[in-house]
Amino acid sequence: MASVEYQGLVKNFGSIEVIRDLSLTVEEGEFVVLLGASGCGKTTLLRMTAGLEEISGGDLFIGGKRMNEVHPRDRNIAMVFQNYALYPTMKVFENIAFSLQISKVRASEVRRRVEEAAAILNLSEYLDRYPRELSGGQRQRVAMGRAMVRNAQVFLFDEPLSNLDAKLRAHMRVEIRQLHGRLGTTTIYVTHDQIEAMTMADKIVLMREGQIEQVGTPDDLFDSPRTRFAADFIGSPSMNFLEGSIEESDGHAYFRSPGLRLSVPDKMAENNSVTAGLRPTDLVIEDSGPLVGDVILSEKTGADVNLHVRTESGPIIVTVSKEMSVLAGDNIRLTINPEKLHLFDNPNGVSLRSN
């Protein structure tokens, strides 16, 4: 395994700048997820790492060696694609073994590596089948096996689960993490799915318009978002946002919004335009709560219920246990733990708690 380091990386397609002055270090053995919406540059960054896209500026290092002009086959990386990229006329054994065979590895060593990978991935009984005879999850495991047998320094995953159904995606998330735990290979994984990122990553790199918005553990991004964009992207349902201001009264600071007054840390200065962020799970129904609203929709999700509530400050979502008997049309009061309140400066959207 090896570290991967990006220093001031730039990627242009003609006059369009897709990656802008991006610097990041992926440590040896880390499982790092590049997360972001379509068009943010995450797949382009992965392809530059693999050598499938030229680097317009900056430097890429793998294992401490500069890789800008190194051919993809000489980078000692293995990539798993979204569409599996299996050879339909080859059986599973041949698909997994192909890269070893063209590298002229001894036949006995090829068989040993393929059978070992197949055992780890529960593919031993499928080695004599064609890809068309496999399920989507089995095909993805074949693609993973092909990467495993190369003994690469770095694994690259390009949205490998996006073609699978929800149940199989959840199963494959577990399998990929278990595989990483067993092999310890440095892994860079691209996805637009925040659930994949939160459940799989050692470190999340949230990207936006070709730049890094925030880097941290899943807990870092969920509990301490540095920007409104990060707060909105992470979490399902999304964070609620209420527009207001910070005012001082009687030596204390308060967030004020129509129909709402909440205490905030006294060190915060007055600010005429801020946005308060409230996680749906951090709002609690209490008779003495300062925020009043009418439930307009009760949305069951299994163990929980998402209440869509109309308040004077704006619409919000509140997540409660299904054991609570709250129905559409009910009037409720909500309380908020000040420690769970996120405040963002307008218009730049930067967290006031990180200042």
C-alpha positions as CSV (number, residue, x, y, z in Angstrom):
1,M,0.0,0.0,0.0
2,A,1.1,3.6,-0.5
3,S,0.1,7.2,0.2
4,V,-1.5,9.4,-2.5
5,E,-0.7,13.1,-2.5
6,Y,-2.2,15.8,-4.7
7,Q,-0.3,19.1,-4.7
8,G,-2.1,22.1,-6.4
9,L,-3.7,19.8,-8.9
10,V,-5.5,21.5,-11.9
11,K,-7.5,19.9,-14.7
12,N,-8.8,21.9,-17.7
13,F,-10.9,20.8,-20.6
14,G,-10.2,23.6,-23.0
15,S,-11.3,26.8,-21.3
16,I,-13.3,24.9,-18.7
17,E,-11.5,24.5,-15.3
18,V,-12.8,21.3,-13.7
19,I,-10.3,20.9,-10.9
20,R,-8.9,24.0,-9.3
21,D,-5.7,24.1,-7.2
22,L,-6.6,20.9,-5.2
23,S,-4.3,19.7,-2.5
24,L,-5.0,16.5,-0.5
25,T,-3.1,13.7,1.2
26,V,-4.5,10.1,1.4
27,E,-2.5,8.2,4.0
28,E,-1.3,4.6,3.6
29,G,-4.1,2.2,4.3
30,E,-6.8,4.9,4.5
31,F,-10.3,4.4,3.0
32,V,-11.1,7.8,1.6
33,V,-14.4,8.7,-0.1
34,L,-14.6,11.5,-2.6
35,L,-18.2,12.8,-2.2
36,G,-20.1,15.3,-4.2
37,A,-22.9,16.1,-6.7
38,S,-22.5,15.3,-10.4
39,G,-20.1,17.6,-12.0
40,C,-18.1,18.4,-8.9
41,G,-14.9,16.9,-10.3
42,K,-14.6,13.7,-8.1
43,T,-14.5,11.2,-11.0
44,T,-12.1,13.4,-12.9
45,L,-9.8,13.4,-9.9
46,L,-10.0,9.6,-9.7
47,R,-9.2,9.3,-13.4
48,M,-6.2,11.6,-13.1
49,T,-5.0,9.4,-10.3
50,A,-5.3,6.3,-12.5
51,G,-3.6,8.1,-15.4
52,L,-6.8,8.0,-17.6
53,E,-6.8,11.9,-17.7
54,E,-3.8,14.1,-18.2
55,I,-2.9,16.5,-15.4
56,S,-3.1,20.2,-16.5
57,G,-1.2,21.5,-13.5
58,G,0.2,20.6,-10.1
59,D,1.6,17.3,-9.1
60,L,0.4,13.8,-8.2
61,F,2.5,11.5,-6.0
62,I,1.9,7.8,-5.2
63,G,4.1,6.2,-2.6
64,G,6.2,9.4,-2.7
65,K,6.9,9.1,-6.4
66,R,5.7,11.8,-8.9
67,M,3.3,10.2,-11.3
68,N,2.3,13.0,-13.7
69,E,3.8,11.4,-16.8
70,V,3.8,7.8,-15.7
71,H,1.8,5.4,-17.8
72,P,-1.3,3.9,-16.1
73,R,0.0,0.4,-16.2
74,D,3.1,1.5,-14.3
75,R,1.3,3.2,-11.4
76,N,0.6,0.0,-9.6
77,I,-3.1,0.9,-9.0
78,A,-6.2,-1.1,-9.6
79,M,-9.6,0.4,-10.6
80,V,-13.1,-0.9,-10.3
81,F,-15.6,0.8,-12.6
82,Q,-19.3,1.6,-12.3
83,N,-20.2,-0.7,-15.2
84,Y,-18.0,-3.6,-14.0
85,A,-16.1,-3.6,-17.4
86,L,-16.0,-7.4,-17.6
87,Y,-15.2,-9.3,-20.8
88,P,-18.5,-11.0,-21.8
89,T,-16.8,-13.8,-23.7
90,M,-14.5,-14.8,-20.8
91,K,-15.5,-16.8,-17.8
92,V,-15.1,-15.5,-14.3
93,F,-11.7,-17.2,-13.8
94,E,-10.4,-15.6,-17.0
95,N,-11.8,-12.2,-16.2
96,I,-10.1,-12.2,-12.8
97,A,-6.8,-13.6,-14.2
98,F,-6.6,-11.5,-17.4
99,S,-4.2,-8.8,-16.1
100,L,-1.9,-11.4,-14.6
101,Q,-1.9,-13.4,-17.8
102,I,-0.9,-10.5,-20.0
103,S,1.8,-9.7,-17.5
104,K,3.1,-13.3,-18.1
105,V,2.8,-14.4,-14.5
106,R,3.3,-18.1,-14.1
107,A,0.2,-20.2,-14.6
108,S,0.4,-21.8,-11.1
109,E,0.7,-18.3,-9.5
110,V,-2.2,-17.0,-11.5
111,R,-4.4,-19.9,-10.3
112,R,-3.3,-19.4,-6.7
113,R,-4.1,-15.7,-6.7
114,V,-7.4,-16.1,-8.5
115,E,-8.6,-18.9,-6.2
116,E,-7.5,-17.0,-3.2
117,A,-9.5,-13.9,-4.3
118,A,-12.5,-16.0,-5.3
119,A,-12.5,-17.6,-1.8
120,I,-12.5,-14.2,-0.1
121,L,-15.3,-12.8,-2.3
122,N,-17.4,-16.0,-2.2
123,L,-17.0,-16.6,-5.9
124,S,-15.3,-20.0,-5.9
125,E,-18.4,-21.8,-7.3
126,Y,-18.8,-19.3,-10.1
127,L,-15.3,-19.4,-11.7
128,D,-16.6,-21.4,-14.6
129,R,-19.5,-19.1,-15.4
130,Y,-19.8,-16.2,-17.8
131,P,-20.7,-12.7,-16.6
132,R,-24.1,-12.9,-18.1
133,E,-24.9,-15.8,-15.8
134,L,-24.2,-13.7,-12.7
135,S,-26.2,-11.2,-10.7
136,G,-25.2,-7.6,-10.5
137,G,-23.6,-8.1,-7.1
138,Q,-21.6,-11.1,-8.3
139,R,-20.4,-9.2,-11.3
140,Q,-19.2,-6.4,-9.1
141,R,-17.3,-8.9,-6.9
142,V,-15.6,-10.3,-10.0
143,A,-14.5,-6.7,-10.8
144,M,-13.2,-6.4,-7.3
145,G,-11.4,-9.8,-7.6
146,R,-9.7,-8.6,-10.8
147,A,-8.3,-5.6,-8.8
148,M,-7.3,-7.8,-5.8
149,V,-5.1,-10.2,-7.7
150,R,-2.9,-7.5,-8.9
151,N,-1.6,-6.8,-5.4
152,A,-1.8,-3.1,-6.2
153,Q,-0.7,-0.3,-3.9
154,V,-3.9,1.7,-4.3
155,F,-7.5,0.6,-5.1
156,L,-9.7,3.1,-7.0
157,F,-13.5,2.7,-7.0
158,D,-15.7,4.8,-9.4
159,E,-19.3,4.7,-8.1
160,P,-19.2,0.8,-8.1
161,L,-22.6,0.3,-6.5
162,S,-24.8,2.8,-8.4
163,N,-26.2,0.1,-10.7
164,L,-27.4,-2.1,-7.9
165,D,-30.7,-2.1,-6.0
166,A,-30.9,-0.6,-2.5
167,K,-30.7,-3.9,-0.6
168,L,-27.7,-5.2,-2.6
169,R,-26.0,-1.8,-2.3
170,A,-26.2,-2.1,1.5
171,H,-24.8,-5.6,1.3
172,M,-21.9,-4.6,-1.0
173,R,-21.0,-1.7,1.3
174,V,-20.3,-4.2,4.0
175,E,-18.4,-6.5,1.7
176,I,-16.1,-3.7,0.5
177,R,-15.4,-2.5,4.0
178,Q,-14.6,-6.0,5.1
179,L,-12.3,-6.5,2.1
180,H,-10.5,-3.3,3.0
181,G,-10.2,-4.4,6.6
182,R,-8.6,-7.7,5.4
183,L,-6.2,-6.3,2.8
184,G,-5.5,-2.8,4.3
185,T,-4.9,-1.4,0.8
186,T,-5.1,2.4,0.4
187,T,-8.5,3.0,-1.2
188,I,-10.1,6.0,-2.9
189,Y,-13.8,5.6,-3.5
190,V,-16.0,8.0,-5.5
191,T,-19.7,8.4,-4.8
192,H,-22.5,10.9,-4.9
193,D,-24.4,8.9,-2.2
194,Q,-23.8,10.4,1.3
195,I,-25.0,7.1,2.9
196,E,-22.2,5.2,1.2
197,A,-19.7,7.9,2.3
198,M,-20.9,8.0,5.9
199,T,-21.0,4.3,6.4
200,M,-17.7,3.4,4.6
201,A,-15.2,6.2,4.9
202,D,-12.3,6.7,7.3
203,K,-12.2,10.1,5.8
204,I,-14.6,12.0,3.6
205,V,-13.5,14.6,1.0
206,L,-16.6,16.7,0.2
207,M,-16.1,18.4,-3.2
208,R,-17.8,21.3,-4.8
209,E,-17.1,22.8,-8.2
210,G,-13.7,21.3,-8.5
211,Q,-12.5,22.2,-5.1
212,I,-12.6,20.7,-1.6
213,E,-15.3,22.0,0.6
214,Q,-14.4,20.0,3.7
215,V,-12.3,17.1,4.7
216,G,-12.9,15.0,7.9
217,T,-14.3,11.9,9.4
218,P,-18.0,11.2,8.9
219,D,-18.7,12.5,12.4
220,D,-16.8,15.7,11.6
221,L,-18.9,16.5,8.6
222,F,-22.1,15.6,10.3
223,D,-21.5,17.2,13.7
224,S,-19.3,20.2,12.7
225,P,-20.0,21.3,9.1
226,R,-17.8,24.2,8.2
227,T,-20.2,25.6,5.6
228,R,-23.9,25.7,4.9
229,F,-23.2,23.7,1.8
230,A,-21.6,20.9,3.8
231,A,-24.4,21.0,6.4
232,D,-27.0,20.7,3.7
233,F,-25.2,17.9,1.8
234,I,-24.6,15.6,4.7
235,G,-27.6,14.1,6.5
236,S,-30.9,12.6,5.5
237,P,-33.4,14.3,5.9
238,S,-31.3,17.4,5.2
239,M,-30.6,20.0,7.8
240,N,-33.4,22.6,8.4
241,F,-32.4,26.2,7.7
242,L,-34.0,29.3,9.3
243,E,-33.1,32.9,8.3
244,G,-32.5,35.4,11.1
245,S,-30.0,37.5,13.0
246,I,-27.9,37.5,16.1
247,E,-28.8,40.2,18.7
248,E,-27.6,41.1,22.1
249,S,-29.9,41.6,25.1
250,D,-29.2,41.8,28.8
251,G,-25.5,40.9,28.1
252,H,-26.5,37.7,26.3
253,A,-26.6,36.8,22.6
254,Y,-29.7,35.4,20.9
255,F,-30.6,34.1,17.5
256,R,-33.9,35.8,16.4
257,S,-36.2,34.7,13.6
258,P,-39.9,35.4,13.2
259,G,-41.6,33.7,16.2
260,L,-38.3,32.4,17.6
261,R,-35.7,33.5,20.1
262,L,-32.8,31.1,20.9
263,S,-29.8,31.6,23.2
264,V,-26.4,31.2,21.5
265,P,-22.9,31.4,22.9
266,D,-22.3,34.9,24.3
267,K,-19.0,35.3,22.4
268,M,-20.9,35.6,19.2
269,A,-21.1,39.2,18.0
270,E,-24.3,40.9,16.6
271,N,-24.9,40.0,13.0
272,N,-27.8,41.2,10.9
273,S,-27.9,38.2,8.6
274,V,-27.3,34.6,9.6
275,T,-28.8,31.2,8.9
276,A,-29.5,28.8,11.7
277,G,-29.2,25.1,10.9
278,L,-31.2,22.5,12.8
279,R,-30.8,18.7,12.3
280,P,-34.3,17.1,12.2
281,T,-33.1,14.6,14.9
282,D,-32.0,17.4,17.2
283,L,-35.5,19.0,17.5
284,V,-37.6,17.7,20.4
285,I,-41.4,18.0,21.0
286,E,-41.9,19.7,24.3
287,D,-44.9,21.6,25.7
288,S,-42.6,24.5,26.7
289,G,-40.7,24.6,23.4
290,P,-40.0,28.1,21.9
291,L,-40.8,27.0,18.3
292,V,-44.4,26.5,17.4
293,G,-45.7,24.9,14.3
294,D,-48.5,22.9,12.5
295,V,-47.8,19.4,11.2
296,I,-48.7,19.3,7.5
297,L,-47.4,15.8,6.7
298,S,-46.4,12.7,8.7
299,E,-44.0,10.6,6.7
300,K,-43.3,7.1,8.0
301,T,-39.8,5.7,7.3
302,G,-40.0,2.5,9.4
303,A,-38.6,3.0,13.0
304,D,-39.0,6.8,12.6
305,V,-41.4,9.4,11.4
306,N,-40.5,12.6,9.6
307,L,-42.9,15.4,10.5
308,H,-43.1,18.2,8.0
309,V,-44.0,21.3,10.1
310,R,-45.0,24.8,9.1
311,T,-43.6,27.4,11.5
312,E,-43.6,31.2,11.5
313,S,-39.8,31.0,10.8
314,G,-40.3,28.7,7.8
315,P,-40.9,25.0,7.0
316,I,-38.9,22.4,8.8
317,I,-38.7,18.6,9.2
318,V,-38.6,16.9,12.6
319,T,-37.7,13.3,13.0
320,V,-39.4,11.5,15.9
321,S,-40.0,7.9,17.0
322,K,-42.9,6.1,15.4
323,E,-44.2,5.5,18.9
324,M,-45.1,9.2,19.2
325,S,-48.7,9.7,18.1
326,V,-48.4,12.9,16.1
327,L,-50.6,13.4,13.1
328,A,-51.1,15.9,10.2
329,G,-53.0,18.9,11.5
330,D,-51.5,18.7,15.1
331,N,-50.1,21.9,16.6
332,I,-46.7,21.2,18.3
333,R,-44.0,23.0,20.2
334,L,-40.4,22.3,19.7
335,T,-37.3,22.8,21.7
336,I,-33.7,22.9,20.5
337,N,-30.5,22.2,22.4
338,P,-28.3,25.3,21.9
339,E,-25.2,23.1,21.6
340,K,-26.8,21.4,18.5
341,L,-27.6,24.7,16.8
342,H,-25.5,25.5,13.8
343,L,-25.1,29.2,12.7
344,F,-23.8,30.3,9.3
345,D,-22.9,33.8,8.2
346,N,-24.6,35.2,5.2
347,P,-23.9,35.5,2.3
348,N,-20.7,33.4,2.4
349,G,-22.3,30.5,4.3
350,V,-19.3,29.9,6.6
351,S,-20.0,28.4,10.1
352,L,-19.8,31.0,12.9
353,R,-18.7,28.2,15.2
354,S,-15.6,27.5,13.2
355,N,-14.4,31.1,13.4
